[in-house]
Amino acid sequence: MSWGRLSQAERDAAYNNAAAVSESARLVLSRNEMSAVFRAAHSGFLDLAYGTGERMKWDFYPASNVEAPCFVFVHGGYWQMNRREDFAVFAKGFLERGWAVAMPGYSLAPQVRLAGIVGELRAAMDWFSARGREFGVGGEVVISGWSAGAQLAALLLDHERVSAGLGISGVYELGPVRDTYLNEKLLLSDEEVAACSPVRLAVVGKPMAVAYGSRELPALVADAREFHGKRAAAHAAGPLIPVAGADHFTILHELLEADGELVSAGVAALGKARLG
């Protein structure tokens, strides 16, 4: 059924990941608890301020070698929920691979508009470029994010410090989002929809893998396929990765181990970038 014929309840349900996954509350609680333990055990370079906002901070998890590649992960939450601290455990797989990991925080809607969030994260990457080596992180960067964080990562792929990208369960077209409950806080403008929807923008030629779970909501599956399709049509490198059996929350488990599917995808993306 076309989007225009859907009821408001159907439009809302199309993007409600928590309602679509019956175990979402348990999975989120487990994620947060594991992340608290992980973060307490890796407390060397946390809460590094890159701006004046309360949430404008980095958590760095450096590798033993300052020149090791760095996996930069932007958390999701539809631009209005969650915090970087609750995703710390997903640094585990890349750290075991010998990489560094860095996770930026950012202000949330409705305190800040989406364009402002993008601006904060660009400032975060500028700070990273200037100061990262002071905290043990000086290598090549793969930018990544989950859900709304994947949209933000896609917009940051053009940053000069970034070599490649990995989008996980992303929202790459914001037009339909404006017609859902999410817009009560986002208040998206025409200009923001046009400027912040990766599928509407010129393709960035750097490699970027686009991943989604086979049990994702259809709207997110369609977004991933459309975004990857546009990149492929422009001959930009990077595979489309349907993670078998994964939903919007369990897909992140592929970041927990060194041989996880998403860890391997990030490593491969950087390999393609090095080949030019």
Summary of the structure (lengths in Angstrom):
residues: 276
radius of gyration: 17.3
end to end distance: 42.1
largest distance: 55.1
contacts: 972
relative contact order: 0.15
helix: 47%
strand: 16%
